[in-house]
């Protein structure tokens, strides 16, 4: 008689290569016999969907953490652009705010082309002003971005180009070294997503690498082993680091569905760097709040 349920181990490896990736998430969860039997392409589609699913804010945030960890690392930039009163779009004018970012990146690309500098990759989020039911306006349009540090592209350039057609500053712009903690930029993504009352729109440049999803393992885990790992050993660093050598244990997140099925996520990192950028000098900076006075 065949098994009625399998327990899948699905890794999400975030970095330039399997050997140097500095961040990994491992999903442990039950699958049906039919899910177990499908081909490798279907399993890969499922793994990608698991990483990308955005049915709630937590899952969307998780994918952005994975995406940034895969493509960016120490030495890249954390960028924030705000508006002064003369350039601030109307609260309902989200298209104008989106166009301001598009125009900004066109200026960055033109500058790079003129100076023989590689165009950077980027991922960004625009947080919009929100008009509440009583007519008051919550927040001001502003932008957060993570921008690749290509050779010759400096923080000063990225700040100076936040300007209008006449070269006048649009508002406060702050560009800092990307902060990496425990091999991840999770704290920055949480910062960008902190204001739940304001809508935001995520965008990204072309050519970003997706998190790597190797073929899953449906035979390593049993229900009993997963239950023990998710309860008795949930905070046991030695236990998890023995299971996944080469990585440092960060934490485990686990939940049980209404049907009694457990889904556990293990979060690990390497000692140095992320995204294949190990060994670079680490500068810890904190992003200035975009709501600070101009």
C-alpha positions as CSV (number, residue, x, y, z in Angstrom):
1,X,0.0,0.0,0.0
2,X,1.5,3.3,-1.0
3,X,2.1,6.3,1.2
4,X,-0.8,8.8,1.6
5,X,1.5,11.8,2.2
6,X,5.1,12.7,1.5
7,X,7.1,15.4,3.3
8,X,9.0,17.7,0.9
9,X,12.2,19.5,1.4
10,X,12.4,22.4,-1.0
11,X,15.5,24.7,-0.9
12,X,15.5,28.3,-2.1
13,X,19.2,29.3,-2.6
14,X,19.9,33.0,-3.0
15,X,23.1,33.9,-4.6
16,X,25.2,33.9,-7.8
17,X,26.0,30.2,-7.5
18,X,25.2,27.2,-5.3
19,X,28.6,27.2,-3.8
20,X,28.8,30.9,-2.8
21,X,25.2,31.8,-2.1
22,X,25.1,33.4,1.2
23,X,21.4,32.9,2.1
24,X,19.1,29.9,1.9
25,X,15.5,29.2,2.9
26,X,14.3,25.6,3.2
27,X,10.6,24.8,3.1
28,X,9.4,21.6,4.8
29,X,5.8,20.6,4.0
30,X,3.5,17.7,3.1
31,X,2.6,16.9,-0.5
32,X,0.2,14.4,-1.9
33,X,1.2,11.3,-3.9
34,X,0.2,13.0,-7.1
35,X,2.4,16.0,-6.3
36,X,5.2,13.6,-5.5
37,X,4.9,11.7,-8.9
38,X,4.8,14.7,-11.2
39,X,7.8,15.5,-13.4
40,X,10.8,17.7,-12.6
41,X,9.3,20.7,-14.6
42,X,6.1,20.6,-12.6
43,X,8.0,20.4,-9.4
44,X,10.1,23.4,-10.4
45,X,7.0,25.4,-11.2
46,X,5.6,24.6,-7.8
47,X,8.9,25.7,-6.1
48,X,8.8,29.0,-8.0
49,X,5.2,29.5,-7.1
50,X,6.0,28.8,-3.5
51,X,8.7,31.5,-3.5
52,X,6.6,34.0,-5.4
53,X,3.1,33.5,-4.0
54,X,1.7,36.8,-2.9
55,X,-1.6,35.8,-1.4
56,X,-0.7,37.8,1.7
57,X,1.9,40.5,2.7
58,X,4.1,38.1,4.5
59,X,4.6,35.9,1.5
60,X,5.2,38.8,-0.8
61,X,7.8,40.2,1.5
62,X,9.5,36.8,1.7
63,X,9.9,36.7,-2.1
64,X,11.4,40.2,-2.2
65,X,13.9,39.2,0.5
66,X,14.9,36.2,-1.6
67,X,15.1,38.2,-4.8
68,X,17.3,40.9,-3.3
69,X,19.5,38.3,-1.5
70,X,20.0,36.6,-4.9
71,X,21.0,39.7,-6.8
72,X,22.5,42.3,-4.4
73,X,25.0,42.3,-1.5
74,X,27.5,44.2,0.4
75,X,28.9,47.1,-1.6
76,X,25.6,47.8,-3.4
77,X,23.4,50.7,-2.5
78,X,20.3,51.5,-0.4
79,X,18.6,54.5,-2.0
80,X,15.7,56.7,-0.8
81,X,14.1,59.6,-2.8
82,X,11.5,62.0,-1.5
83,X,9.8,65.1,-2.7
84,X,10.0,68.7,-1.7
85,X,6.7,70.7,-1.8
86,X,7.4,72.2,-5.3
87,X,7.7,68.7,-6.9
88,X,5.3,66.6,-4.8
89,X,2.7,64.9,-7.0
90,X,-0.9,65.2,-5.9
91,X,-2.0,62.4,-3.5
92,X,-4.1,60.7,-6.2
93,X,-1.4,61.1,-8.9
94,X,0.3,57.8,-8.6
95,X,1.2,57.7,-12.3
96,X,3.2,60.9,-11.9
97,X,5.2,59.3,-9.0
98,X,5.8,56.2,-11.1
99,X,6.9,58.3,-14.0
100,X,9.3,60.2,-11.8
101,X,11.1,57.0,-11.0
102,X,11.2,55.9,-14.7
103,X,12.6,59.3,-15.7
104,X,15.2,59.0,-12.9
105,X,16.5,55.7,-14.1
106,X,16.6,57.0,-17.7
107,X,18.9,59.7,-16.4
108,X,21.0,57.2,-14.5
109,X,21.3,55.0,-17.7
110,X,22.3,58.0,-19.8
111,X,24.9,59.0,-17.3
112,X,26.3,55.5,-17.3
113,X,26.4,55.3,-21.1
114,X,28.2,58.7,-21.3
115,X,30.9,57.6,-18.8
116,X,31.4,54.0,-19.9
117,X,29.8,52.6,-16.8
118,X,27.7,49.4,-16.7
119,X,24.1,50.1,-16.2
120,X,23.0,48.9,-12.7
121,X,20.3,46.4,-11.8
122,X,17.8,47.5,-9.3
123,X,14.6,46.7,-7.4
124,X,12.4,49.4,-5.9
125,X,9.2,50.2,-4.1
126,X,7.1,53.4,-4.4
127,X,5.1,54.2,-1.3
128,X,2.1,56.4,-2.2
129,X,0.2,59.0,-0.3
130,X,-3.2,57.7,0.7
131,X,-6.3,59.8,1.1
132,X,-8.3,58.5,4.1
133,X,-12.1,58.4,4.5
134,X,-12.2,61.7,6.4
135,X,-10.4,63.4,3.5
136,X,-7.0,63.7,5.2
137,X,-3.8,62.6,3.5
138,X,-1.6,60.0,5.0
139,X,2.1,60.1,4.1
140,X,3.9,61.6,1.1
141,X,4.9,59.8,-2.1
142,X,8.4,58.5,-1.9
143,X,10.7,55.8,-3.3
144,X,13.0,53.2,-1.9
145,X,15.4,51.3,-4.0
146,X,18.3,48.8,-3.9
147,X,20.7,49.6,-6.7
148,X,23.7,47.7,-7.9
149,X,27.1,49.3,-7.4
150,X,28.7,49.0,-10.8
151,X,32.3,50.2,-11.2
152,X,32.3,54.0,-11.4
153,X,28.7,54.5,-10.2
154,X,29.0,56.5,-7.0
155,X,26.6,57.4,-4.3
156,X,27.0,61.1,-5.1
157,X,26.0,60.5,-8.7
158,X,22.8,58.6,-7.7
159,X,21.9,61.4,-5.3
160,X,22.5,64.3,-7.7
161,X,20.5,62.7,-10.5
162,X,17.3,62.8,-8.4
163,X,16.4,66.1,-10.2
164,X,14.0,67.5,-12.7
165,X,14.6,68.5,-16.4
166,X,16.3,71.7,-15.3
167,X,18.6,69.9,-13.0
168,X,16.9,71.1,-9.8
169,X,16.6,68.7,-6.9
170,X,13.2,67.0,-6.6
171,X,13.6,66.5,-2.9
172,X,15.8,64.8,-0.3
173,X,17.8,61.9,-1.7
174,X,19.9,59.6,0.4
175,X,22.1,56.8,-0.9
176,X,24.0,54.6,1.5
177,X,25.8,51.3,1.5
178,X,23.4,48.4,1.7
179,X,23.1,47.0,5.2
180,X,23.5,43.2,5.4
181,X,22.7,41.4,8.6
182,X,22.9,37.6,9.0
183,X,23.5,37.3,5.3
184,X,20.3,39.0,4.5
185,X,18.6,42.3,3.7
186,X,15.4,41.3,5.4
187,X,15.5,44.2,7.8
188,X,15.5,46.7,4.8
189,X,12.6,44.9,3.1
190,X,10.7,45.1,6.4
191,X,11.5,48.8,6.7
192,X,10.2,49.5,3.2
193,X,7.0,47.5,4.0
194,X,6.5,48.9,7.4
195,X,3.6,51.3,6.8
196,X,0.6,49.0,6.2
197,X,-1.8,51.8,5.7
198,X,-0.2,53.1,2.6
199,X,-0.2,51.3,-0.8
200,X,3.1,50.6,-2.5
201,X,4.2,49.3,-5.9
202,X,7.3,47.1,-6.4
203,X,9.2,47.2,-9.6
204,X,12.5,45.8,-10.8
205,X,15.0,46.0,-13.7
206,X,15.2,43.4,-16.3
207,X,17.6,40.5,-15.9
208,X,17.4,39.9,-12.2
209,X,18.2,36.3,-11.3
210,X,15.5,34.4,-9.5
211,X,16.2,32.4,-6.4
212,X,17.6,28.9,-7.3
213,X,15.3,26.0,-6.6
214,X,17.0,22.7,-6.9
215,X,14.9,19.5,-7.3
216,X,13.0,18.8,-4.0
217,X,13.7,15.9,-1.8
218,X,10.5,13.9,-0.8
219,X,12.2,11.1,1.1
220,X,14.4,12.8,3.7
221,X,11.6,13.8,6.0
222,X,8.8,12.0,7.8
223,X,5.9,13.4,9.7
224,X,7.5,12.4,13.0
225,X,10.8,13.9,12.1
226,X,9.3,17.1,11.0
227,X,7.2,17.4,14.1
228,X,10.3,16.9,16.3
229,X,12.4,19.3,14.3
230,X,9.7,22.0,14.4
231,X,9.1,21.6,18.2
232,X,11.9,20.0,20.1
233,X,14.7,21.3,17.9
234,X,13.1,24.5,16.7
235,X,15.9,26.7,18.3
236,X,18.6,24.1,18.2
237,X,21.4,25.7,16.2
238,X,23.6,22.6,16.2
239,X,20.8,20.4,14.9
240,X,20.0,22.6,11.9
241,X,23.6,23.3,11.0
242,X,24.4,19.6,11.0
243,X,21.5,19.1,8.6
244,X,22.7,21.9,6.3
245,X,26.5,22.1,6.5
246,X,28.2,25.3,5.4
247,X,25.3,27.5,6.6
248,X,24.7,29.3,9.9
249,X,21.3,28.8,11.5
250,X,19.2,32.0,11.8
251,X,15.7,30.8,12.8
252,X,12.8,28.5,12.1
253,X,9.2,29.6,11.3
254,X,6.5,27.0,11.5
255,X,2.7,26.9,11.3
256,X,0.0,24.3,11.3
257,X,-3.0,24.5,9.0
258,X,-6.6,24.0,10.0
259,X,-6.2,20.5,8.5
260,X,-3.4,19.8,10.9
261,X,-0.6,19.9,8.2
262,X,2.6,21.6,9.3
263,X,4.7,23.9,7.1
264,X,8.1,24.8,8.4
265,X,10.6,27.3,6.9
266,X,14.3,27.2,8.0
267,X,16.3,30.3,7.4
268,X,20.1,30.1,7.1
269,X,23.1,32.2,6.0
270,X,26.8,32.0,5.4
271,X,29.3,33.8,7.6
272,X,30.4,36.3,4.9
273,X,28.5,38.2,2.3
274,X,25.5,37.4,0.2
275,X,24.9,37.1,-3.5
276,X,28.4,35.8,-4.1
277,X,30.0,39.0,-2.7
278,X,31.7,37.5,0.3
279,X,34.8,39.2,1.6
280,X,33.8,42.8,0.9
281,X,34.2,45.4,3.6
282,X,31.0,45.7,5.6
283,X,29.5,49.1,6.3
284,X,26.5,49.0,8.6
285,X,24.2,52.0,7.9
286,X,20.6,52.7,8.6
287,X,18.2,54.1,6.0
288,X,16.9,57.6,7.0
289,X,13.2,57.7,7.3
290,X,11.6,59.1,4.2
291,X,9.1,61.1,6.4
292,X,11.8,63.3,8.0
293,X,11.4,67.0,7.4
294,X,12.8,68.3,4.1
